Amino acid sequence: MAVRGCRRLRHRWRPKQTKPTVKTVPPLLRYGKFCGILYSGCPGEKPCDGLDACCQIHDACVQSKHDDYLSQECNRNFLNCMKRFKSSRRPTFKGNKCSVVEVVDVISFFIEAALLAGRALHRP
């Protein structure tokens, strides 16, 4: 069952947008309602699927750490959550045409870079 409003869209992001998007614009990526490099949208909305839920949890963790995007704890937990979703083979949101493997790989690349930067700067 798809979460209401979860569908694939291709257009520019608008600040008050509550519909999910799937878009790659190097170096940015957006997926669902919460996933994206430097993107955290749709407060008060339910995530579209398990991968979007991982992103929502990561957003909340980073916010709880005073917007520390280099947080080792938040980023390790996020990578583990995405790995579990990817291996679960659970369905993505209705209308999604993106490869979960590709989305997870792109986001993981940036999160792994944040982990390296955080270690170099001795972030907890």
N, CA, C and O atoms as a MOPAC input file, in Angstrom:
PM7 MOZYME 1SCF
protein

 N      0.83900 1    -1.18100 1     0.00000 1
 C      0.00000 1     0.00000 1     0.00000 1
 C      0.87900 1     1.23800 1     0.00000 1
 O      1.75900 1     1.36500 1     0.85200 1
 N      0.67000 1     2.11800 1    -0.90000 1
 C      1.47300 1     3.33300 1    -1.01000 1
 C      0.96300 1     4.38500 1    -0.03200 1
 O     -0.23600 1     4.49000 1     0.22700 1
 N      1.89700 1     5.15400 1     0.49800 1
 C      1.54200 1     6.26900 1     1.36000 1
 C      0.97600 1     7.36900 1     0.47300 1
 O      1.52800 1     7.65600 1    -0.58900 1
 N     -0.09800 1     7.97500 1     0.89300 1
 C     -0.74100 1     9.01300 1     0.09000 1
 C      0.26500 1    10.10600 1    -0.25300 1
 O      0.98000 1    10.60500 1     0.61600 1
 N      0.30800 1    10.46000 1    -1.50100 1
 C      1.19100 1    11.53000 1    -1.94700 1
 C      2.56700 1    11.05500 1    -2.36400 1
 O      3.37400 1    11.86200 1    -2.82500 1
 N      2.86300 1     9.78100 1    -2.21900 1
 C      4.17100 1     9.27300 1    -2.59700 1
 C      4.13500 1     8.82700 1    -4.04600 1
 O      3.58300 1     7.77500 1    -4.36600 1
 N      4.70200 1     9.60100 1    -4.89000 1
 C      4.80000 1     9.21800 1    -6.28600 1
 C      6.00600 1     9.91000 1    -6.88700 1
 O      6.53000 1    10.87500 1    -6.33000 1
 N      6.42400 1     9.42100 1    -7.99200 1
 C      7.61800 1     9.92800 1    -8.65300 1
 C      7.26800 1    11.20900 1    -9.39700 1
 O      6.29800 1    11.25800 1   -10.15300 1
 N      8.06500 1    12.23200 1    -9.17400 1
 C      7.86900 1    13.51500 1    -9.84200 1
 C      9.19000 1    13.98400 1   -10.42400 1
 O     10.25300 1    13.70500 1    -9.86800 1
 N      9.12800 1    14.68500 1   -11.52000 1
 C     10.33000 1    15.29200 1   -12.09000 1
 C     10.05400 1    16.76700 1   -12.30700 1
 O      9.48000 1    17.16300 1   -13.32100 1
 N     10.46200 1    17.56100 1   -11.36000 1
 C     10.37200 1    19.01200 1   -11.49700 1
 C     11.25500 1    19.64500 1   -10.44300 1
 O     11.80100 1    18.95600 1    -9.58100 1
 N     11.39100 1    20.94100 1   -10.51300 1
 C     12.21800 1    21.62100 1    -9.53000 1
 C     11.55200 1    21.59100 1    -8.16900 1
 O     10.32600 1    21.61500 1    -8.06300 1
 N     12.36200 1    21.53800 1    -7.13800 1
 C     11.87300 1    21.52200 1    -5.77000 1
 C     11.38200 1    22.90700 1    -5.38900 1
 O     12.00000 1    23.91800 1    -5.72500 1
 N     10.28000 1    22.93500 1    -4.69400 1
 C      9.73800 1    24.17600 1    -4.15500 1
 C      9.75800 1    24.04200 1    -2.64300 1
 O      9.42700 1    22.97200 1    -2.13200 1
 N     10.13300 1    25.08400 1    -1.90100 1
 C     10.31100 1    24.98100 1    -0.45200 1
 C      9.15500 1    24.35200 1     0.31100 1
 O      9.40900 1    23.62900 1     1.27600 1
 N      7.90700 1    24.58300 1    -0.06200 1
 C      6.78100 1    24.04100 1     0.69500 1
 C      6.23000 1    22.76500 1     0.08400 1
 O      5.14100 1    22.32000 1     0.44500 1
 N      6.96300 1    22.18600 1    -0.82200 1
 C      6.51400 1    20.96700 1    -1.49800 1
 C      6.40900 1    19.81900 1    -0.50700 1
 O      7.30500 1    19.62100 1     0.31300 1
 N      5.31900 1    19.06100 1    -0.57800 1
 C      5.17100 1    17.90000 1     0.29700 1
 C      5.14200 1    16.60700 1    -0.49100 1
 O      5.06300 1    15.52800 1     0.09600 1
 N      5.20400 1    16.69500 1    -1.80400 1
 C      5.21800 1    15.48400 1    -2.61900 1
 C      6.66400 1    15.04900 1    -2.82100 1
 O      7.54800 1    15.89300 1    -2.96600 1
 N      6.91200 1    13.74800 1    -2.83200 1
 C      8.28000 1    13.26500 1    -2.97500 1
 C      8.79500 1    13.48500 1    -4.38900 1
 O      8.03400 1    13.58800 1    -5.35100 1
 N     10.09500 1    13.55300 1    -4.47100 1
 C     10.71400 1    13.67400 1    -5.78400 1
 C     11.81800 1    12.64900 1    -5.91600 1
 O     12.39700 1    12.20700 1    -4.92400 1
 N     12.09400 1    12.28800 1    -7.11100 1
 C     13.21900 1    11.43000 1    -7.42500 1
 C     13.95400 1    12.17000 1    -8.51800 1
 O     13.44600 1    12.31700 1    -9.63000 1
 N     15.14300 1    12.63300 1    -8.20400 1
 C     15.82800 1    13.49300 1    -9.14800 1
 C     17.32100 1    13.42000 1    -8.87000 1
 O     17.73500 1    13.47200 1    -7.71100 1
 N     18.10900 1    13.30500 1    -9.87900 1
 C     19.54200 1    13.40300 1    -9.68200 1
 C     20.03700 1    14.62500 1   -10.42100 1
 O     19.83400 1    14.77300 1   -11.62600 1
 N     20.68100 1    15.48400 1    -9.68700 1
 C     21.29600 1    16.67400 1   -10.24100 1
 C     22.66200 1    16.74500 1    -9.58100 1
 O     22.78300 1    17.25700 1    -8.46800 1
 N     23.69700 1    16.23600 1   -10.25200 1
 C     25.00400 1    16.16000 1    -9.60500 1
 C     25.37000 1    17.47600 1    -8.95800 1
 O     25.20200 1    18.52600 1    -9.57700 1
 N     25.86700 1    17.45500 1    -7.72700 1
 C     26.06500 1    16.27300 1    -6.89300 1
 C     24.88600 1    15.97300 1    -5.98400 1
 O     25.05900 1    15.27800 1    -4.98200 1
 N     23.70600 1    16.46400 1    -6.28900 1
 C     22.55400 1    16.26700 1    -5.41100 1
 C     21.67800 1    15.11300 1    -5.86600 1
 O     21.66000 1    14.75000 1    -7.04200 1
 N     20.95900 1    14.54800 1    -4.92000 1
 C     20.00000 1    13.49500 1    -5.21900 1
 C     18.84200 1    13.66500 1    -4.25900 1
 O     19.04700 1    13.93900 1    -3.07600 1
 N     17.64400 1    13.50800 1    -4.75200 1
 C     16.46800 1    13.51400 1    -3.87900 1
 C     15.64400 1    12.28000 1    -4.19500 1
 O     15.51800 1    11.86200 1    -5.34600 1
 N     15.08400 1    11.70900 1    -3.13000 1
 C     14.26600 1    10.50300 1    -3.26300 1
 C     13.18300 1    10.59700 1    -2.20100 1
 O     13.47000 1    10.91400 1    -1.04700 1
 N     11.96200 1    10.33000 1    -2.57500 1
 C     10.87900 1    10.34900 1    -1.59900 1
 C     10.68000 1    11.71900 1    -0.99000 1
 O     10.82700 1    12.74400 1    -1.65700 1
 N     10.34500 1    11.72000 1     0.28300 1
 C     10.06600 1    12.97700 1     0.97100 1
 C     11.20900 1    13.44700 1     1.85700 1
 O     11.24100 1    14.61700 1     2.23900 1
 N     12.14700 1    12.56900 1     2.19500 1
 C     13.18500 1    12.92900 1     3.15300 1
 C     14.61000 1    12.71100 1     2.66500 1
 O     15.54200 1    13.25700 1     3.25700 1
 N     14.80700 1    11.94300 1     1.62000 1
 C     16.16100 1    11.60500 1     1.18200 1
 C     16.71600 1    12.65600 1     0.24100 1
 O     16.02600 1    13.15100 1    -0.65100 1
 N     17.95600 1    12.97800 1     0.45800 1
 C     18.63900 1    13.85400 1    -0.47300 1
 C     19.86300 1    14.46900 1     0.15700 1
 O     19.90800 1    14.73200 1     1.35900 1
 N     20.84700 1    14.69000 1    -0.67400 1
 C     22.06500 1    15.33100 1    -0.21400 1
 C     21.72400 1    16.79700 1     0.02800 1
 O     21.29800 1    17.50600 1    -0.88400 1
 N     21.91400 1    17.23500 1     1.25500 1
 C     21.56700 1    18.59000 1     1.68700 1
 C     20.07700 1    18.88000 1     1.49000 1
 O     19.69700 1    20.01500 1     1.20000 1
 N     19.24900 1    17.87400 1     1.64600 1
 C     17.80300 1    18.02700 1     1.49400 1
 C     17.11100 1    17.31800 1     2.64600 1
 O     17.35200 1    16.13500 1     2.88400 1
 N     16.27700 1    18.01300 1     3.34200 1
 C     15.50100 1    17.42700 1     4.42700 1
 C     14.14000 1    18.09000 1     4.39100 1
 O     13.95000 1    19.17000 1     4.95000 1
 N     13.20200 1    17.44600 1     3.73600 1
 C     11.92300 1    18.10400 1     3.53500 1
 C     10.77700 1    17.42900 1     4.23500 1
 O     10.94400 1    16.40100 1     4.89100 1
 N      9.62600 1    18.01100 1     4.09000 1
 C      8.34000 1    17.43800 1     4.47700 1
 C      8.17600 1    17.13600 1     5.96000 1
 O      7.77900 1    16.02200 1     6.30200 1
 N      8.46300 1    18.08200 1     6.85900 1
 C      8.21700 1    17.82300 1     8.27600 1
 C      6.73800 1    17.51500 1     8.51500 1
 O      5.86000 1    18.13400 1     7.91300 1
 N      6.47800 1    16.56300 1     9.39200 1
 C      5.11400 1    16.17400 1     9.70800 1
 C      4.52000 1    15.15200 1     8.76200 1
 O      3.42800 1    14.64300 1     9.01100 1
 N      5.21100 1    14.84500 1     7.68900 1
 C      4.73900 1    13.86100 1     6.71100 1
 C      5.27000 1    12.47700 1     7.08000 1
 O      6.28200 1    12.35300 1     7.77000 1
 N      4.57600 1    11.44200 1     6.61300 1
 C      5.06000 1    10.07500 1     6.78400 1
 C      5.99300 1     9.75200 1     5.62700 1
 O      5.77000 1    10.20700 1     4.50500 1
 N      7.05100 1     8.96300 1     5.89200 1
 C      7.93700 1     8.56600 1     4.78900 1
 C      7.19800 1     7.67800 1     3.79000 1
 O      6.23200 1     6.99700 1     4.13400 1
 N      7.66800 1     7.70200 1     2.56000 1
 C      7.03400 1     6.94500 1     1.47300 1
 C      7.29800 1     5.45200 1     1.55900 1
 O      6.44800 1     4.64700 1     1.18000 1
 N      8.47400 1     5.07600 1     2.05700 1
 C      8.85700 1     3.66800 1     2.12200 1
 C      9.98400 1     3.52600 1     3.13800 1
 O     10.33800 1     4.48900 1     3.81700 1
 N     10.53800 1     2.33900 1     3.23800 1
 C     11.58900 1     2.07800 1     4.21600 1
 C     12.84600 1     2.88800 1     3.99700 1
 O     13.47100 1     3.32600 1     4.96300 1
 N     13.23100 1     3.09700 1     2.75400 1
 C     14.42300 1     3.90100 1     2.47200 1
 C     14.18400 1     5.34800 1     2.87800 1
 O     15.06100 1     5.97700 1     3.47100 1
 N     13.02400 1     5.87400 1     2.57000 1
 C     12.67100 1     7.23600 1     2.96600 1
 C     12.64100 1     7.35100 1     4.49100 1
 O     13.00300 1     8.39300 1     5.03700 1
 N     12.21200 1     6.28600 1     5.18400 1
 C     12.20800 1     6.27200 1     6.65000 1
 C     13.63300 1     6.34300 1     7.19400 1
 O     13.87900 1     7.01500 1     8.19500 1
 N     14.57500 1     5.65500 1     6.54300 1
 C     15.98600 1     5.74200 1     6.95200 1
 C     16.46200 1     7.19200 1     6.87800 1
 O     17.16300 1     7.67300 1     7.76800 1
 N     16.07500 1     7.87000 1     5.81500 1
 C     16.47500 1     9.26700 1     5.63500 1
 C     15.84500 1    10.16000 1     6.69900 1
 O     16.49300 1    11.07000 1     7.21400 1
 N     14.58300 1     9.89900 1     7.02600 1
 C     13.89800 1    10.68400 1     8.04900 1
 C     14.59200 1    10.51900 1     9.40600 1
 O     14.79300 1    11.49500 1    10.12900 1
 N     14.95200 1     9.29400 1     9.74100 1
 C     15.64500 1     9.01200 1    11.00500 1
 C     16.99800 1     9.71300 1    11.02100 1
 O     17.38700 1    10.29200 1    12.03500 1
 N     17.71400 1     9.66500 1     9.90600 1
 C     19.01400 1    10.33000 1     9.80900 1
 C     18.85400 1    11.84000 1     9.98000 1
 O     19.63200 1    12.47200 1    10.69400 1
 N     17.85400 1    12.41200 1     9.32900 1
 C     17.60800 1    13.85300 1     9.46200 1
 C     17.39100 1    14.23500 1    10.92400 1
 O     17.94800 1    15.22300 1    11.40100 1
 N     16.57500 1    13.44300 1    11.63900 1
 C     16.29200 1    13.72400 1    13.04700 1
 C     17.55100 1    13.58200 1    13.89800 1
 O     17.77500 1    14.37300 1    14.81500 1
 N     18.36800 1    12.58200 1    13.59800 1
 C     19.61500 1    12.37600 1    14.34200 1
 C     20.55600 1    13.55900 1    14.14900 1
 O     21.09800 1    14.09200 1    15.11700 1
 N     20.74600 1    13.96400 1    12.90400 1
 C     21.63200 1    15.09800 1    12.60800 1
 C     21.12600 1    16.35500 1    13.31300 1
 O     21.91000 1    17.11400 1    13.88200 1
 N     19.82200 1    16.56900 1    13.27000 1
 C     19.24800 1    17.74500 1    13.92800 1
 C     19.48900 1    17.68900 1    15.43500 1
 O     19.77700 1    18.71400 1    16.05200 1
 N     19.37500 1    16.49600 1    16.03500 1
 C     19.59800 1    16.35300 1    17.47600 1
 C     21.05500 1    16.58900 1    17.86200 1
 O     21.36200 1    16.82200 1    19.03100 1
 N     21.94000 1    16.52800 1    16.88600 1
 C     23.37900 1    16.76000 1    17.11600 1
 C     23.75900 1    18.17200 1    16.66100 1
 O     24.89700 1    18.41200 1    16.25800 1
 N     22.81900 1    19.08800 1    16.72700 1
 C     23.05000 1    20.49400 1    16.34900 1
 C     23.49400 1    20.61900 1    14.89800 1
 O     24.43500 1    21.34800 1    14.58300 1
 N     22.80000 1    19.89500 1    14.01500 1
 C     23.05800 1    19.91400 1    12.56700 1
 C     24.48900 1    19.50400 1    12.21000 1
 O     25.09100 1    20.04400 1    11.28300 1
 N     25.01900 1    18.53900 1    12.96600 1
 C     26.36700 1    18.02800 1    12.68200 1
 C     26.27000 1    16.90900 1    11.64200 1
 O     26.05600 1    15.74500 1    11.97900 1
 N     26.43200 1    17.28800 1    10.38000 1
 C     26.35000 1    16.32200 1     9.28400 1
 C     27.54500 1    15.37000 1     9.26100 1
 O     27.55900 1    14.41200 1     8.48700 1
 N     28.54100 1    15.62400 1    10.09700 1
 C     29.70500 1    14.74200 1    10.17000 1
 C     29.60900 1    13.77700 1    11.35000 1
 O     30.57700 1    13.07700 1    11.65000 1
 N     28.47400 1    13.72900 1    12.01600 1
 C     28.28300 1    12.84600 1    13.16800 1
 C     28.53500 1    11.38900 1    12.77500 1
 O     27.88000 1    10.85000 1    11.88200 1
 N     29.48600 1    10.77400 1    13.45100 1
 C     29.80300 1     9.36900 1    13.19600 1
 C     28.60800 1     8.47600 1    13.53200 1
 O     28.27100 1     7.56700 1    12.77300 1
 N     27.97700 1     8.73900 1    14.66400 1
 C     26.84200 1     7.91800 1    15.09600 1
 C     25.69500 1     7.98100 1    14.08300 1
 O     25.19100 1     6.94600 1    13.64800 1
 N     25.28700 1     9.18900 1    13.71300 1
 C     24.16200 1     9.34000 1    12.77000 1
 C     24.48400 1     8.69900 1    11.42900 1
 O     23.64600 1     8.00600 1    10.85100 1
 N     25.68200 1     8.92500 1    10.93800 1
 C     26.03600 1     8.43400 1     9.60600 1
 C     26.22200 1     6.92100 1     9.56300 1
 O     25.82700 1     6.28200 1     8.58800 1
 N     26.81600 1     6.33700 1    10.60500 1
 C     26.93600 1     4.87000 1    10.64600 1
 C     25.55200 1     4.22300 1    10.71800 1
 O     25.27300 1     3.25400 1    10.01200 1
 N     24.69000 1     4.77100 1    11.58100 1
 C     23.33200 1     4.22700 1    11.69900 1
 C     22.57400 1     4.34400 1    10.37900 1
 O     21.82100 1     3.44300 1    10.01000 1
 N     22.77200 1     5.44500 1     9.67600 1
 C     22.10900 1     5.66300 1     8.38800 1
 C     22.57300 1     4.63700 1     7.35900 1
 O     21.75300 1     4.05800 1     6.64600 1
 N     23.87700 1     4.41200 1     7.27900 1
 C     24.39900 1     3.41100 1     6.34000 1
 C     23.83600 1     2.03000 1     6.64900 1
 O     23.46700 1     1.28900 1     5.73800 1
 N     23.76900 1     1.68300 1     7.93300 1
 C     23.22200 1     0.37800 1     8.32900 1
 C     21.74000 1     0.26400 1     7.98500 1
 O     21.28600 1    -0.78800 1     7.53500 1
 N     20.99200 1     1.33200 1     8.19300 1
 C     19.55900 1     1.32600 1     7.87500 1
 C     19.34700 1     1.13600 1     6.37700 1
 O     18.51000 1     0.33600 1     5.96100 1
 N     20.10800 1     1.87300 1     5.56800 1
 C     19.96500 1     1.73800 1     4.11200 1
 C     20.35700 1     0.34000 1     3.65000 1
 O     19.72600 1    -0.22500 1     2.75700 1
 N     21.40200 1    -0.21500 1     4.26000 1
 C     21.84300 1    -1.56600 1     3.89800 1
 C     20.74800 1    -2.59100 1     4.21000 1
 O     20.48300 1    -3.49400 1     3.41700 1
 N     20.11600 1    -2.43400 1     5.38200 1
 C     19.02100 1    -3.35200 1     5.75100 1
 C     17.85700 1    -3.22500 1     4.77200 1
 O     17.28200 1    -4.23400 1     4.36200 1
 N     17.50300 1    -1.99400 1     4.39500 1
 C     16.39400 1    -1.81800 1     3.45600 1
 C     16.73800 1    -2.42400 1     2.10200 1
 O     15.92100 1    -3.12100 1     1.50000 1
 N     17.93700 1    -2.15800 1     1.63200 1
 C     18.36500 1    -2.67000 1     0.32300 1
 C     18.30400 1    -4.19700 1     0.29300 1
 O     17.84800 1    -4.78000 1    -0.69100 1
 N     18.75700 1    -4.84100 1     1.35500 1
 C     18.78000 1    -6.30700 1     1.37300 1
 C     17.40900 1    -6.91200 1     1.68300 1
 O     17.20000 1    -8.10300 1     1.44900 1
 N     16.47700 1    -6.11700 1     2.20200 1
 C     15.14600 1    -6.63200 1     2.54400 1
 C     14.28800 1    -6.90600 1     1.31200 1
 O     13.35400 1    -7.70700 1     1.36100 1
 N     14.61000 1    -6.24200 1     0.22300 1
 C     13.84400 1    -6.34600 1    -1.02400 1
 C     12.38700 1    -5.91500 1    -0.85200 1
 O     11.51500 1    -6.31700 1    -1.62200 1
 N     12.13700 1    -5.09600 1     0.16400 1
 C     10.78700 1    -4.54900 1     0.33500 1
 C     10.50700 1    -3.57500 1    -0.79900 1
 O     11.43400 1    -2.98200 1    -1.35100 1
 N      9.24100 1    -3.40500 1    -1.14700 1
 C      8.91800 1    -2.51200 1    -2.26300 1
 C      9.17500 1    -1.04900 1    -1.92600 1
 O      9.14600 1    -0.63900 1    -0.76500 1
 N      9.42600 1    -0.27900 1    -2.97600 1
 C      9.56800 1     1.16200 1    -2.81700 1
 C      8.20500 1     1.79900 1    -3.03700 1
 O      7.21900 1     1.10500 1    -3.28500 1
 N      8.15300 1     3.11700 1    -2.94600 1
 C      6.85500 1     3.77400 1    -3.06800 1
 C      6.27300 1     3.62700 1    -4.46800 1
 O      7.00300 1     3.50000 1    -5.45100 1
 N      4.95600 1     3.64600 1    -4.53700 1
 C      4.22900 1     3.46100 1    -5.79000 1
 C      4.64700 1     4.53100 1    -6.79700 1
 O      4.64700 1     5.72400 1    -6.49500 1
 N      4.99700 1     4.08100 1    -7.98400 1
 C      5.40200 1     5.00000 1    -9.04200 1
 C      6.89700 1     5.22400 1    -9.12500 1
 O      7.37100 1     5.85000 1   -10.07300 1
 N      7.65800 1     4.72600 1    -8.14800 1
 C      9.10600 1     4.89600 1    -8.19100 1
 C      9.68800 1     4.09600 1    -9.34500 1
 O      9.35500 1     2.92500 1    -9.52800 1
 N     10.54800 1     4.72400 1   -10.11400 1
 C     11.19900 1     4.03300 1   -11.22200 1
 C     12.71700 1     3.99700 1   -11.04500 1
 O     13.44300 1     3.52600 1   -11.92000 1
 N     13.18100 1     4.49700 1    -9.91200 1
 C     14.62000 1     4.50700 1    -9.65100 1
 C     15.05700 1     3.19300 1    -9.01700 1
 O     14.29500 1     2.55400 1    -8.29200 1
 N     16.26700 1     2.80800 1    -9.29500 1
 C     16.86100 1     1.62400 1    -8.69800 1
 C     17.25600 1     1.93300 1    -7.25500 1
 O     18.01600 1     2.86700 1    -7.00100 1
 N     16.73600 1     1.14600 1    -6.31200 1
 C     17.10000 1     1.33300 1    -4.91000 1
 C     18.60300 1     1.17400 1    -4.74300 1
 O     19.22900 1     1.91300 1    -3.98400 1
 N     19.18000 1     0.21500 1    -5.44900 1
 C     20.62400 1    -0.00800 1    -5.36800 1
 C     21.36500 1     1.26700 1    -5.76300 1
 O     22.30700 1     1.67300 1    -5.08200 1
 N     20.95000 1     1.89600 1    -6.85200 1
 C     21.60800 1     3.11800 1    -7.31400 1
 C     21.41900 1     4.27100 1    -6.32300 1
 O     22.36800 1     4.99800 1    -6.03100 1
 N     20.21200 1     4.43700 1    -5.81000 1
 C     19.94500 1     5.50900 1    -4.84900 1
 C     20.78700 1     5.30800 1    -3.59400 1
 O     21.42700 1     6.24500 1    -3.11700 1
 N     20.78900 1     4.08900 1    -3.05900 1
 C     21.57200 1     3.79700 1    -1.85400 1
 C     23.05800 1     4.00600 1    -2.12800 1
 O     23.76500 1     4.55800 1    -1.28500 1
 N     23.54100 1     3.57800 1    -3.28000 1
 C     24.95900 1     3.74800 1    -3.60900 1
 C     25.35800 1     5.21800 1    -3.67100 1
 O     26.41900 1     5.58800 1    -3.16800 1
 N     24.53100 1     6.05500 1    -4.27700 1
 C     24.85700 1     7.48200 1    -4.38500 1
 C     24.85100 1     8.13600 1    -3.00600 1
 O     25.78400 1     8.85800 1    -2.65700 1
 N     23.80800 1     7.88600 1    -2.22700 1
 C     23.75300 1     8.48200 1    -0.88700 1
 C     24.89800 1     7.95200 1    -0.02900 1
 O     25.52500 1     8.71400 1     0.70700 1
 N     25.17400 1     6.65500 1    -0.11800 1
 C     26.25400 1     6.05300 1     0.67800 1
 C     27.60100 1     6.68200 1     0.37000 1
 O     28.41700 1     6.87100 1     1.27200 1
 N     27.84400 1     7.00900 1    -0.89000 1
 C     29.10200 1     7.65000 1    -1.27400 1
 C     29.31300 1     8.93300 1    -0.46600 1
 O     30.39800 1     9.16300 1     0.06800 1
 N     28.27800 1     9.76100 1    -0.38000 1
 C     28.39600 1    11.02400 1     0.34600 1
 C     28.46800 1    10.80700 1     1.85300 1
 O     29.19500 1    11.52000 1     2.54400 1
 N     27.73500 1     9.84800 1     2.36300 1
 C     27.75800 1     9.58200 1     3.80000 1
 C     29.11600 1     9.01300 1     4.20800 1
 O     29.63600 1     9.35700 1     5.27000 1
 N     29.69100 1     8.15300 1     3.38000 1
 C     31.02900 1     7.63000 1     3.67600 1
 C     32.06500 1     8.74900 1     3.65200 1
 O     32.99900 1     8.73900 1     4.45400 1
 N     31.91800 1     9.70900 1     2.74900 1
 C     32.81700 1    10.87100 1     2.72500 1
 C     32.65100 1    11.69000 1     4.00600 1
 O     33.63400 1    12.18400 1     4.55700 1
 N     31.41500 1    11.83400 1     4.47800 1
 C     31.16800 1    12.55800 1     5.72900 1
 C     31.78800 1    11.82200 1     6.91400 1
 O     32.30300 1    12.45400 1     7.83700 1
 N     31.74200 1    10.48700 1     6.89100 1
 C     32.38800 1     9.71000 1     7.95600 1
 C     33.89300 1     9.94900 1     7.97000 1
 O     34.48600 1    10.14100 1     9.03100 1
 N     34.50700 1     9.93700 1     6.79100 1
 C     35.95000 1    10.19900 1     6.70600 1
 C     36.28400 1    11.59800 1     7.20500 1
 O     37.23400 1    11.78200 1     7.96600 1
 N     35.50500 1    12.57700 1     6.77600 1
 C     35.74300 1    13.96000 1     7.21000 1
 C     35.55400 1    14.08700 1     8.71600 1
 O     36.33100 1    14.76500 1     9.38800 1
 N     34.53000 1    13.44100 1     9.24100 1
 C     34.27900 1    13.48300 1    10.67700 1
 C     35.41200 1    12.86700 1    11.47900 1
 O     35.79300 1    13.39000 1    12.52600 1
 N     35.95300 1    11.75000 1    10.98700 1
 C     37.09600 1    11.12600 1    11.67900 1
 C     38.32000 1    12.03000 1    11.61700 1
 O     39.04800 1    12.16300 1    12.60100 1
 N     38.54600 1    12.64600 1    10.47100 1
 C     39.70000 1    13.53900 1    10.32800 1
 C     39.58900 1    14.73600 1    11.27300 1
 O     40.59500 1    15.24200 1    11.77100 1
 N     38.36700 1    15.17500 1    11.51000 1
 C     38.13800 1    16.32100 1    12.39800 1
 C     37.82300 1    15.88500 1    13.82600 1
 O     37.47600 1    16.70700 1    14.67400 1
 N     37.94700 1    14.57500 1    14.08600 1
 C     37.72100 1    13.98900 1    15.41500 1
 C     36.32900 1    14.28100 1    15.94800 1
 O     36.16900 1    14.67400 1    17.10400 1
 N     35.31900 1    14.08800 1    15.10000 1
 C     33.93200 1    14.27300 1    15.51800 1
 C     33.42000 1    12.97000 1    16.11800 1
 O     33.74700 1    11.88900 1    15.62700 1
 N     32.60800 1    13.06800 1    17.19200 1
 C     32.06100 1    11.84300 1    17.80900 1
 C     31.00000 1    11.18700 1    16.95400 1
 O     30.45000 1    10.15400 1    17.33700 1

